[in-house]
């Protein structure tokens, strides 16, 4: 690979596993990614959580901003396939 080219997995290997999950990050590395991009937000109780969107409805059954939910609730969310 060219020294000028960087292979970065956007949200992990999001075509193979739910985006921004450990599974997506591990798959990205297994597929040869040299770097992984991820997104962080604050939960309602001030904890840092990994989630791409400002709001939850695109990837979860919840709606509204990530910051409206405590970490304990966000940890239980099913991100699906």
C-alpha positions, 0 to 999 in steps of 0.5 A, a space after each residue: 500500500 502506498 505511504 500516501 494512502 491510509 485505510 480508515 474504517 469509518 465507524 468500524 467495518 459498518 458494512 459487516 457489523 453494527 456501526 461504532 461497536 466493538 464487533 465493527 472495530 474488531 472486524 475492521 482490524 481483521 479486514 486490514 484497516 490501519 485506523 478506526 474512526 468513531 464518534 463519541 457523545 455524552 449521555 444524560 448523566 455525563 458519561 462518554 458513549 460511542 454513537 454516530 448520530 446526535 439522535 437515536 432513532 436511525 439505529 435504535 427503537 429510542 428517539 431523541 438526542 443521546 444526551 437525554 438518556 442515562 448511560 444505563 439505558 443506552 447500554 441496553 439498546 439493541 443496535 441490530 444488524 
